[in-house]
Amino acid sequence: MPKRILPLTDMQVQKAKPADKEYKLSDGGGLFLLVTPSGGKLWNLKYRFNGKEKRLSFGSYPTVSLLDARQRRGDAKRLLSNGVDPGEVKKAQKVATVAEIQNAFEVVAREWHGKFKHTWSDVHATTLMERLERDVLPYLGAKEIGEIKAPELLAMLRRVEYRGALDTAHRIRFMCSQIFRYAVATGRAERDPAADLRGALPPVKFGHRAAPTDPKDVAPLLRAIDSFKGSFVTLCALRLAPMLFVRPGELRAAEWSEIDFENSQWNIPAARMKMNEPHIVPLPLQAIAILKELQPLTGAGRYLFPSTRSPQRCMSDNTLNAAFRRMGFEKEEITAHGFRAMARTILDEVLQERPDFIEHQLAHAVKDPNGRAYNRTSHLAERKRMT
């Protein structure tokens, strides 16, 4: 059996004498007193984080008593139980009390990142942390998360916008919204101030995935689609694209077996989804009407939108973009993929829908504040209302 470590006593700590070499007196739970040859008595905590052994200094005796050192060990253990490295916390908040540290934006942000990073790719997890450390934490990290207001958040985002990284600013706002919602769920904030910033940043021009994001510019595009003079099958796909805002590949390869008219939804199997998870797309009445018109023409086959060359293949990946060019729209104005950016921006900035509803509707990986993955039926009623 391993030798049991007995807790230190005040007398042992007080009478510990220096030796030729430094030595340790263990109190258990990773806490030990390091006695140096010069007579110093230093409290340290040995712990493991992400598989690595680390050491945290609590100060010197007698400034820090045995009782104080044990209290700090307990505080550090509580941080570790929440997935937070107490060493990083100490670096970020050297002067703050433990209570303030646990509610600091940086601590909550790192805790959120640690809790969810296993659900992301390594590249995505690294990108999020880099954005936090470069653009957010220097300005908000030391502030208590529940006290941060929308103007402070906007000032931070403006710095990102002004250096020409508008898309990054939008992504950081969404990331901060997730962190604030996590803080609300864990009792460290009352609300998400990032939600008040919808419309505060200019919309992003998405380049090769271009699309209008101002409602007044969307109307002419929709009128042009309704007036399209090409194939009726292509017209139906064009009309559905802005309603459903799925990925172009998901739309053009849609199969009749996936359409559930009774429940007004489209059930896309995992094998056809980018995230390899099945997805439900609510079908509004207008979409049902379009499908009912299309069904007599292509309903006997496999695909809603078969290729003109062979009914055994779906529509070409260039068909919709070619249709936009025929209607007079340049590739800098609209692409088939651009409807997703258009929907995301308008639902968020104009209609002020919840970001997690929008992300789930877009079939992005979404987790709830406690780290559970939303299944494909989660918030289906809200998403039906949203479409």
NORNOR-V883191 format. One record per backbone hydrogen bond with DSSP energy under -0.5 kcal/mol. NH is the residue of the N-H (numbers start at 1). CO is the residue of the C=O. E is the energy in kcal/mol with one decimal. If there is no record, write none. Layout:
BEGIN
nh = (NH & NH)
co = (CO & CO)
e = (E & E)
END
This chain:
BEGIN
nh = (6 & 13 & 14 & 15 & 16 & 16 & 23 & 25 & 27 & 28 & 31 & 32 & 33 & 34 & 34 & 35 & 35 & 36 & 36 & 39 & 42 & 43 & 44 & 45 & 46 & 47 & 47 & 49 & 52 & 54 & 56 & 58 & 59 & 61 & 64 & 65 & 69 & 70 & 71 & 72 & 73 & 74 & 75 & 76 & 77 & 78 & 79 & 80 & 81 & 82 & 82 & 83 & 84 & 86 & 88 & 89 & 90 & 91 & 92 & 93 & 101 & 102 & 103 & 103 & 104 & 104 & 105 & 106 & 108 & 109 & 110 & 111 & 112 & 113 & 114 & 115 & 116 & 117 & 119 & 120 & 125 & 126 & 127 & 128 & 129 & 130 & 131 & 132 & 133 & 134 & 135 & 136 & 136 & 137 & 139 & 140 & 141 & 143 & 145 & 147 & 148 & 148 & 152 & 153 & 154 & 155 & 156 & 157 & 158 & 159 & 160 & 161 & 162 & 163 & 163 & 164 & 165 & 169 & 170 & 171 & 172 & 173 & 174 & 175 & 176 & 177 & 178 & 179 & 180 & 181 & 182 & 183 & 184 & 185 & 186 & 187 & 188 & 189 & 193 & 195 & 196 & 197 & 198 & 200 & 201 & 206 & 209 & 210 & 215 & 217 & 218 & 219 & 220 & 221 & 222 & 223 & 224 & 225 & 226 & 227 & 228 & 235 & 236 & 237 & 238 & 239 & 240 & 241 & 242 & 243 & 244 & 245 & 250 & 251 & 252 & 253 & 254 & 256 & 258 & 259 & 260 & 260 & 261 & 264 & 264 & 265 & 266 & 267 & 267 & 268 & 268 & 269 & 272 & 273 & 276 & 279 & 281 & 282 & 283 & 284 & 288 & 289 & 290 & 291 & 292 & 293 & 294 & 295 & 296 & 297 & 298 & 299 & 301 & 304 & 305 & 307 & 307 & 313 & 315 & 315 & 319 & 322 & 323 & 324 & 325 & 326 & 327 & 328 & 329 & 333 & 334 & 335 & 338 & 339 & 340 & 341 & 342 & 343 & 344 & 345 & 346 & 347 & 348 & 349 & 350 & 350 & 351 & 353 & 357 & 358 & 359 & 360 & 361 & 362 & 363 & 364 & 368 & 371 & 374 & 378 & 380 & 383 & 384 & 385 & 386 & 387)
co = (4 & 9 & 10 & 11 & 12 & 13 & 35 & 33 & 31 & 31 & 28 & 44 & 25 & 32 & 42 & 23 & 33 & 34 & 40 & 36 & 34 & 59 & 32 & 56 & 30 & 45 & 54 & 52 & 49 & 47 & 45 & 43 & 43 & 41 & 60 & 63 & 65 & 66 & 67 & 68 & 69 & 70 & 71 & 72 & 73 & 74 & 75 & 76 & 77 & 78 & 79 & 80 & 79 & 84 & 85 & 85 & 86 & 87 & 88 & 89 & 97 & 98 & 99 & 100 & 100 & 101 & 143 & 141 & 104 & 105 & 106 & 107 & 108 & 109 & 110 & 111 & 112 & 113 & 116 & 117 & 121 & 122 & 123 & 124 & 125 & 126 & 127 & 128 & 129 & 130 & 131 & 131 & 132 & 132 & 136 & 136 & 137 & 140 & 103 & 144 & 144 & 145 & 149 & 149 & 150 & 151 & 152 & 153 & 154 & 155 & 156 & 157 & 158 & 159 & 160 & 161 & 160 & 165 & 166 & 167 & 168 & 169 & 170 & 171 & 172 & 173 & 174 & 175 & 176 & 177 & 178 & 179 & 180 & 181 & 182 & 184 & 183 & 183 & 191 & 192 & 193 & 194 & 195 & 197 & 197 & 204 & 206 & 207 & 213 & 214 & 214 & 215 & 216 & 217 & 218 & 219 & 220 & 221 & 222 & 223 & 225 & 231 & 232 & 233 & 234 & 235 & 236 & 237 & 238 & 240 & 240 & 241 & 247 & 247 & 248 & 249 & 251 & 302 & 255 & 256 & 258 & 265 & 259 & 260 & 261 & 260 & 281 & 258 & 265 & 266 & 279 & 267 & 269 & 270 & 273 & 268 & 266 & 280 & 264 & 282 & 284 & 285 & 286 & 287 & 288 & 289 & 290 & 291 & 292 & 294 & 294 & 295 & 298 & 254 & 254 & 310 & 313 & 310 & 252 & 305 & 316 & 318 & 319 & 320 & 321 & 322 & 323 & 325 & 324 & 330 & 330 & 210 & 335 & 336 & 337 & 337 & 338 & 339 & 340 & 341 & 342 & 343 & 344 & 345 & 345 & 346 & 346 & 347 & 354 & 354 & 355 & 356 & 357 & 358 & 360 & 359 & 372 & 368 & 366 & 375 & 377 & 379 & 380 & 381 & 382 & 383)
e = (-0.6 & -2.1 & -2.6 & -2.3 & -0.7 & -0.7 & -1.9 & -2.1 & -3.0 & -0.8 & -1.6 & -2.6 & -3.0 & -0.6 & -3.4 & -3.0 & -0.7 & -0.6 & -2.4 & -2.1 & -2.7 & -3.1 & -2.5 & -2.7 & -2.9 & -0.5 & -2.3 & -2.6 & -1.7 & -3.7 & -2.4 & -2.4 & -0.7 & -3.0 & -2.8 & -0.6 & -2.5 & -2.1 & -2.0 & -2.3 & -2.1 & -2.2 & -2.1 & -2.4 & -2.3 & -1.9 & -1.8 & -2.3 & -2.1 & -0.9 & -0.9 & -1.9 & -2.4 & -0.7 & -0.6 & -1.8 & -2.1 & -1.7 & -2.0 & -2.5 & -2.5 & -2.2 & -0.7 & -0.7 & -0.7 & -1.2 & -3.0 & -2.4 & -2.4 & -3.1 & -2.6 & -2.3 & -2.8 & -2.6 & -2.7 & -2.0 & -1.8 & -2.0 & -2.3 & -1.3 & -2.6 & -2.3 & -2.4 & -2.5 & -2.0 & -2.5 & -2.3 & -2.3 & -2.9 & -2.3 & -2.5 & -0.9 & -1.3 & -3.1 & -1.4 & -2.6 & -1.8 & -1.4 & -3.0 & -1.8 & -0.6 & -0.9 & -0.5 & -1.8 & -2.8 & -2.2 & -1.6 & -2.0 & -2.7 & -1.3 & -1.1 & -2.6 & -3.0 & -0.8 & -0.5 & -2.0 & -1.7 & -2.1 & -2.1 & -2.1 & -2.7 & -2.2 & -2.0 & -2.4 & -3.0 & -2.1 & -1.9 & -2.0 & -2.9 & -2.4 & -1.9 & -2.2 & -2.4 & -2.3 & -1.8 & -1.4 & -3.2 & -0.9 & -0.7 & -1.2 & -1.4 & -1.5 & -0.9 & -2.4 & -0.5 & -0.7 & -2.1 & -1.1 & -0.5 & -2.1 & -1.1 & -1.4 & -0.5 & -0.8 & -2.3 & -2.4 & -2.1 & -2.1 & -2.2 & -1.2 & -1.8 & -2.4 & -2.3 & -1.9 & -2.6 & -2.4 & -1.9 & -1.9 & -0.8 & -0.6 & -2.5 & -2.2 & -0.7 & -2.0 & -2.7 & -1.2 & -1.6 & -2.0 & -1.6 & -1.2 & -0.5 & -2.9 & -0.8 & -0.6 & -0.6 & -2.0 & -2.4 & -2.7 & -0.5 & -0.8 & -3.0 & -0.6 & -1.6 & -1.9 & -1.3 & -2.6 & -2.7 & -0.6 & -2.8 & -0.6 & -2.2 & -2.3 & -1.8 & -2.5 & -2.4 & -1.6 & -2.0 & -2.4 & -0.6 & -1.5 & -1.9 & -2.7 & -1.8 & -2.3 & -0.6 & -0.9 & -2.9 & -1.7 & -0.8 & -2.5 & -1.2 & -2.4 & -1.8 & -1.9 & -1.8 & -2.0 & -1.7 & -1.2 & -2.5 & -1.8 & -1.6 & -1.8 & -0.7 & -0.9 & -1.5 & -0.7 & -2.5 & -2.5 & -2.5 & -2.4 & -2.4 & -2.7 & -1.7 & -3.2 & -0.6 & -1.4 & -2.7 & -3.1 & -0.6 & -1.9 & -2.7 & -2.1 & -2.3 & -1.9 & -1.5 & -2.7 & -2.9 & -2.5 & -1.4 & -1.8 & -1.6 & -2.4 & -2.4 & -2.1 & -2.2 & -1.6)
END
